[in-house]
Amino acid sequence: MKGDRTEIVIDAGGTTRTYEIEATRNGRRVEITHGRGIVEVTEVTRGGTPVRTARFMASRVLALVEHPAARPAMDEVKATTPVVPKPRVGGSPAVLQPAEAI
């Protein structure tokens, strides 16, 4: 999602360096993979096409922090249609109440 970002802190021989990869457009996301001594952070489109990729030696990575985008607070959800129970199959029929009574 746009706004998702990943912060990578690297040991650069006595000092540290910080890199950031961010999902810059709607529908893009940031994916992290690691294996065989490499950490790869990629910005990916909805279809899975990589846009930007950063590769780091795993032995040099000090910290890898994911920052999700701020999600808007969900408003109270109001049901527009009342829920009416379904009649049971077999046996005596369920008593249905009118929607106004629920």
Short mmCIF file of the C-alpha atoms (twelve columns), coordinates in Angstrom:
data_MODEL
# 
_entry.id   MODEL 
# 
loop_
_atom_site.group_PDB 
_atom_site.id 
_atom_site.type_symbol 
_atom_site.label_atom_id 
_atom_site.label_alt_id 
_atom_site.label_comp_id 
_atom_site.label_asym_id 
_atom_site.label_seq_id 
_atom_site.Cartn_x 
_atom_site.Cartn_y 
_atom_site.Cartn_z 
_atom_site.pdbx_PDB_model_num 
ATOM 1   C CA . MET A 1   0.000   0.000   0.000   1 
ATOM 2   C CA . LYS A 2   1.224   3.504   -0.734  1 
ATOM 3   C CA . GLY A 3   3.169   4.805   2.241   1 
ATOM 4   C CA . ASP A 4   4.501   1.439   3.387   1 
ATOM 5   C CA . ARG A 5   8.230   1.742   3.909   1 
ATOM 6   C CA . THR A 6   11.146  -0.336  5.090   1 
ATOM 7   C CA . GLU A 7   14.198  1.044   6.840   1 
ATOM 8   C CA . ILE A 8   17.489  -0.891  6.594   1 
ATOM 9   C CA . VAL A 9   20.468  -0.112  8.854   1 
ATOM 10  C CA . ILE A 10  23.823  -1.366  7.534   1 
ATOM 11  C CA . ASP A 11  27.243  -1.705  9.182   1 
ATOM 12  C CA . ALA A 12  29.553  0.276   6.924   1 
ATOM 13  C CA . GLY A 13  32.884  -0.491  8.560   1 
ATOM 14  C CA . GLY A 14  32.769  1.421   11.840  1 
ATOM 15  C CA . THR A 15  29.782  3.598   10.966  1 
ATOM 16  C CA . THR A 16  26.187  2.846   10.099  1 
ATOM 17  C CA . ARG A 17  24.199  3.796   7.035   1 
ATOM 18  C CA . THR A 18  20.427  3.891   6.805   1 
ATOM 19  C CA . TYR A 19  18.466  3.187   3.616   1 
ATOM 20  C CA . GLU A 20  14.718  3.475   3.044   1 
ATOM 21  C CA . ILE A 21  12.564  1.809   0.423   1 
ATOM 22  C CA . GLU A 22  9.013   3.185   0.179   1 
ATOM 23  C CA . ALA A 23  5.905   2.244   -1.815  1 
ATOM 24  C CA . THR A 24  5.579   5.492   -3.775  1 
ATOM 25  C CA . ARG A 25  2.279   4.982   -5.614  1 
ATOM 26  C CA . ASN A 26  -1.144  3.479   -4.967  1 
ATOM 27  C CA . GLY A 27  -1.254  -0.286  -5.320  1 
ATOM 28  C CA . ARG A 28  2.456   -0.783  -4.728  1 
ATOM 29  C CA . ARG A 29  3.908   -2.662  -1.800  1 
ATOM 30  C CA . VAL A 30  7.309   -3.414  -0.299  1 
ATOM 31  C CA . GLU A 31  8.445   -7.043  -0.148  1 
ATOM 32  C CA . ILE A 32  11.432  -8.426  1.782   1 
ATOM 33  C CA . THR A 33  13.220  -11.661 0.917   1 
ATOM 34  C CA . HIS A 34  16.362  -13.175 2.344   1 
ATOM 35  C CA . GLY A 35  18.417  -16.193 1.469   1 
ATOM 36  C CA . ARG A 36  21.946  -17.296 0.673   1 
ATOM 37  C CA . GLY A 37  23.477  -14.408 2.564   1 
ATOM 38  C CA . ILE A 38  21.503  -11.688 0.759   1 
ATOM 39  C CA . VAL A 39  18.632  -9.500  2.005   1 
ATOM 40  C CA . GLU A 40  16.532  -8.055  -0.819  1 
ATOM 41  C CA . VAL A 41  13.958  -5.272  -0.389  1 
ATOM 42  C CA . THR A 42  11.756  -4.656  -3.440  1 
ATOM 43  C CA . GLU A 43  8.989   -2.210  -4.312  1 
ATOM 44  C CA . VAL A 44  6.443   -4.235  -6.309  1 
ATOM 45  C CA . THR A 45  3.380   -3.284  -8.400  1 
ATOM 46  C CA . ARG A 46  -0.039  -4.937  -8.057  1 
ATOM 47  C CA . GLY A 47  0.865   -7.362  -10.810 1 
ATOM 48  C CA . GLY A 48  4.119   -8.386  -9.138  1 
ATOM 49  C CA . THR A 49  6.528   -6.464  -11.368 1 
ATOM 50  C CA . PRO A 50  9.520   -5.157  -9.386  1 
ATOM 51  C CA . VAL A 51  10.013  -1.392  -9.632  1 
ATOM 52  C CA . ARG A 52  13.033  -0.822  -7.369  1 
ATOM 53  C CA . THR A 53  15.264  -3.354  -5.642  1 
ATOM 54  C CA . ALA A 54  17.908  -2.966  -2.950  1 
ATOM 55  C CA . ARG A 55  20.251  -5.859  -2.085  1 
ATOM 56  C CA . PHE A 56  22.404  -6.077  1.028   1 
ATOM 57  C CA . MET A 57  24.787  -8.662  2.466   1 
ATOM 58  C CA . ALA A 58  22.936  -10.290 5.363   1 
ATOM 59  C CA . SER A 59  26.065  -10.227 7.532   1 
ATOM 60  C CA . ARG A 60  26.132  -6.402  7.283   1 
ATOM 61  C CA . VAL A 61  22.440  -5.797  8.110   1 
ATOM 62  C CA . LEU A 62  22.062  -4.502  11.671  1 
ATOM 63  C CA . ALA A 63  18.335  -3.741  11.600  1 
ATOM 64  C CA . LEU A 64  15.436  -4.109  9.207   1 
ATOM 65  C CA . VAL A 65  12.342  -2.171  10.277  1 
ATOM 66  C CA . GLU A 66  8.997   -2.249  8.478   1 
ATOM 67  C CA . HIS A 67  6.761   0.804   8.844   1 
ATOM 68  C CA . PRO A 68  3.191   0.189   7.649   1 
ATOM 69  C CA . ALA A 69  1.313   3.152   6.200   1 
ATOM 70  C CA . ALA A 70  -1.092  4.904   8.534   1 
ATOM 71  C CA . ARG A 71  -4.497  3.318   8.032   1 
ATOM 72  C CA . PRO A 72  -7.580  5.516   8.424   1 
ATOM 73  C CA . ALA A 73  -9.660  4.699   11.508  1 
ATOM 74  C CA . MET A 74  -12.725 2.651   10.674  1 
ATOM 75  C CA . ASP A 75  -15.971 4.408   11.430  1 
ATOM 76  C CA . GLU A 76  -18.688 2.567   13.234  1 
ATOM 77  C CA . VAL A 77  -20.223 0.159   10.760  1 
ATOM 78  C CA . LYS A 78  -23.990 0.438   10.511  1 
ATOM 79  C CA . ALA A 79  -26.008 -2.381  9.010   1 
ATOM 80  C CA . THR A 80  -28.350 -1.135  6.326   1 
ATOM 81  C CA . THR A 81  -30.302 -4.387  6.090   1 
ATOM 82  C CA . PRO A 82  -31.600 -6.110  9.227   1 
ATOM 83  C CA . VAL A 83  -30.580 -9.735  9.689   1 
ATOM 84  C CA . VAL A 84  -33.519 -12.146 9.598   1 
ATOM 85  C CA . PRO A 85  -32.919 -15.799 10.604  1 
ATOM 86  C CA . LYS A 86  -33.416 -18.435 7.910   1 
ATOM 87  C CA . PRO A 87  -36.058 -21.136 8.445   1 
ATOM 88  C CA . ARG A 88  -34.736 -24.513 9.593   1 
ATOM 89  C CA . VAL A 89  -34.772 -27.430 7.189   1 
ATOM 90  C CA . GLY A 90  -37.022 -30.240 8.490   1 
ATOM 91  C CA . GLY A 91  -38.877 -30.233 11.793  1 
ATOM 92  C CA . SER A 92  -41.030 -27.301 12.775  1 
ATOM 93  C CA . PRO A 93  -40.546 -24.057 10.835  1 
ATOM 94  C CA . ALA A 94  -38.648 -21.243 12.550  1 
ATOM 95  C CA . VAL A 95  -40.675 -18.284 13.640  1 
ATOM 96  C CA . LEU A 96  -39.641 -15.267 11.577  1 
ATOM 97  C CA . GLN A 97  -40.033 -11.805 13.025  1 
ATOM 98  C CA . PRO A 98  -40.685 -8.741  10.898  1 
ATOM 99  C CA . ALA A 99  -37.614 -6.632  10.209  1 
ATOM 100 C CA . GLU A 100 -39.011 -3.697  12.236  1 
ATOM 101 C CA . ALA A 101 -39.112 -5.835  15.397  1 
ATOM 102 C CA . ILE A 102 -35.432 -6.803  15.211  1 
# 
